[in-house]
Amino acid sequence: MLHFWAPHLDPAHPDDCTQPERYAIRLLERGTFLAVGPDGQSLAEVDSWREAHLFHAHEAAIRAARELNREGRGPVDVVKVEIDLEARGSAGA
C-alpha cells in the first residue's frame, strides 16, 4: 500500500506548509507524472507536474518512488518543483 501522506512540521495545520518546494513523481520512460486517480485509491498518469500529486516532504516522495520501483511500476524518479507561495500557483520544475 502506498502512503502519500506524511506528517508535516506543524500537525495542527497540515495543509499550511511553509516550504516553497514540492515533489512530484515522474515516470522516466514516458516523461509523465503520477496523480491520485479519481477514485482516490488508484494512480493515474498525467502530462504535467501541475496535475500531479505534489508531496510536501522529500522523504515521503522518495519513499513512494522506492515502493513503486520495488513493485515493478517504475522506473520512476522524484522531481523537485519550486512553488511561488505568494502567487499560489506559478512554479517551475
C-alpha positions in Angstrom: 0.0 0.0 0.0 1.4 3.4 -0.9 1.4 6.1 1.7 1.2 9.5 0.1 0.7 11.4 3.4 3.5 12.2 5.8 3.3 14.3 8.9 4.2 17.9 8.5 6.2 20.1 10.9 3.0 21.6 12.2 0.4 18.8 12.6 -2.2 21.3 13.7 -2.1 22.9 10.2 -1.2 20.0 7.8 -2.2 22.0 4.7 -0.1 25.0 5.6 3.4 24.0 4.6 5.8 27.0 4.6 8.4 25.4 2.4 8.2 26.7 -1.3 9.3 23.4 -2.8 7.1 20.4 -3.6 8.0 17.0 -5.1 6.3 15.0 -7.9 6.9 11.5 -9.1 7.8 11.2 -12.8 7.7 8.0 -14.9 11.1 8.0 -16.6 10.2 6.1 -19.8 7.3 8.4 -20.8 8.1 11.6 -19.0 4.6 11.7 -17.5 3.8 12.3 -13.8 1.7 10.4 -11.3 -1.5 11.7 -9.7 -4.0 10.1 -7.4 -6.8 8.7 -9.5 -10.4 9.9 -9.4 -11.4 7.1 -7.1 -8.8 8.3 -4.5 -7.2 4.8 -4.4 -5.5 4.3 -7.7 -2.7 6.1 -9.6 -3.2 8.0 -12.9 -0.7 9.3 -15.4 -0.8 13.0 -16.2 1.1 15.1 -18.6 2.1 18.0 -16.4 3.5 18.3 -12.9 0.7 20.8 -12.3 -1.8 17.9 -12.4 0.4 15.5 -10.4 0.2 14.7 -6.8 2.6 17.0 -5.0 4.4 15.9 -1.9 5.3 18.4 0.8 8.2 16.3 2.1 11.1 15.0 0.0 11.3 11.9 2.3 7.6 11.0 1.5 8.2 11.3 -2.2 11.3 9.2 -2.1 9.5 6.5 0.0 6.7 6.3 -2.5 9.1 6.3 -5.5 11.1 3.4 -4.0 7.9 1.5 -3.3 6.7 1.9 -6.9 10.1 0.9 -8.3 10.2 -2.2 -5.9 6.7 -3.2 -7.1 7.8 -3.0 -10.7 5.7 0.0 -11.5 8.7 2.2 -12.5 11.2 3.3 -13.2 10.1 6.5 -11.5 12.1 9.4 -10.1 11.3 12.3 -7.8 11.3 15.8 -9.3 11.6 18.9 -7.2 9.1 21.7 -8.1 9.6 25.2 -6.9 6.3 26.9 -6.0 5.9 30.7 -5.5 3.8 30.8 -2.3 3.0 34.4 -2.9 1.5 33.8 -6.3 -0.1 30.4 -5.3 0.2 28.5 -8.5 3.1 29.8 -10.5 6.0 27.4 -10.3 8.8 25.8 -12.3 10.2 22.3 -12.4 
